[in-house]
Amino acid sequence: MREHIDLANLIVDKYCIQMGVNRADLSKNRTKKRKRVDEKGTSLSFIRQSLAHYLYKRLPLNARTVGEIVGYSDHSMVSLYSRIVEDHFEVNDRYFMPYYDKLVEIAEPMVNSVNFERITAYYWKSVDKKLVKIRSTREFSV
């Protein structure tokens, strides 16, 4: 577990350097609304969301640990933003995708040796005569 936490911290450090932000800025202002964009126009929210989603999906770390690493105050933010990132994927958000693509470019060579991935699948269920999209999560090691 410790080696996965060290790997996650290394990924966050490299990504922050590449994006030109200070890692400490990711966890500033926990009690007040955070800055969404730094002085250079880089979206801190997109950086946090990308990191939280990627680390949670690709490393065997729980949501609480991932939240602490990326600067969230609790685990619920990891779950929330992981769903929001998947929504960004569905519409191929042109503002968000460059952030995530850069993270994958940096992190994927380091994470390939871990052989772990969380899968999120969808299925449709009839609720009150309406079709509802249901999210199902399954974890596995390759």
Buried (B, 14 or more C-beta within 10 A) or exposed (E): EEEBBEBBEEBBEBBBEEBEBEBEBBBEEEEEEBEEEBEEEBBBBBBBBBBBBBBBBBBBBEBEBBBBBBBBEEBEBBBBBBEBBBEBEEEEBEEBBEBBEBBEEBBEEBBEEBEBBBEEEEEEEEEEEEEEEEEEEEEEEE
